[in-house]
């Protein structure tokens, strides 16, 4: 391992990071890995592992450094500890990429003719592992980088975001094999044919007819400062802000109004004072407007001498009565609960100001919004970073949802690239399931995405806003919706095969 190989690994990490928001030079992703793959030539499995770890560390420092803002500004952790925690987090994420280089070195030594197919399969396998292990954190998957390149991302309705990651790494590997001077044109030809097929399919899907029917949705962005959100002194001000913006929005006569995650600064339907009075006031407000409201709210329930807290979303009908409630299934570690709190991390406090840990929900609740004409539209609601989990979102659509709504509070991210990265992932959920997405965020980005991944409208960040759009609900279940990550698991199978040692000849 030389300084040159180290520099090439660092360069690839920087290039791939720059392909994601907020820089967003997505074209870089198509060749960002080439320097790193070139650096793996002549390496041992051990040095391949170390180079891959370095590449991953640089990449994640460039894409998830916003974690520092969250824990320093809002978690009130001082500068040096916050910096250390952020670096440690990037180190853990880099460990998911580290095996990639080691496997590529191994395959080049044992099966050099298939390295161009093995590399994307291994990459997808490691992304799938990062999605599911240790609660999961599938942030900045390679397949998200071209989220604005509509012809490329349409294949997600077959293979999910992982299919796009596969194509990107395939192209990178083919270019690296060509540049390495091995005079192998099969990788480049294969990559070209795959890319042509992906683009052909993409243009076909973009020209296909959409579903029938429509629902007009308004998303409201209150822009409530995080340090004021749960301060009782500002409770009336927070509620008044959402009411004021909603009264302006309903002049456009939407079928549904959406407020963000935990928009109500109290326990909706809570039994203790002053929650019943605040809940009834909200019901009266909804009833006076005559338009259903979907709002995020914390909930509290006393059961078996325990207080159970949940991060929830309520659908109030035109009469202001609760029609459906969804309790968040995938909670944020250290944000909404502390893992291993009783045994190991008893000294760690979570960042959300709610006392006890939140409890997980158990059901993928599908809500029915009744339209004035009498028809009903089925919606699935995911809360905050649940939108980054492809399998979780598809389960709502499999249960019958034809529109996905997502409520979030991205104030934690500050003015970093995270709000833009978070929004970009919703684009892939729309394409994977061929359903439109309506997103309401406390400080932005709020907006709408159609079933083909087109971003119809967005708000700015850290500003009050209300946006209204008419969406066409999804009409059919895609291959991805029905069968999930079949393609990704096939990549796992390929990875297992390529890492096994070749049988010895007698």
Beta strands, then each sheet from edge to edge (+ up, - down):
strand 1: 215-221
strand 2: 256-258
strand 3: 292-303
strand 4: 306-316
strand 5: 322-327
strand 6: 366-370
strand 7: 376-383
strand 8: 403-408
strand 9: 436-441
strand 10: 447-449
strand 11: 455-458
strand 12: 465-471
sheet 1: 5+ 4- 3+ 2+ 1+ 12-
sheet 2: 6+ 7- 8- 9- 10+ 11-
end
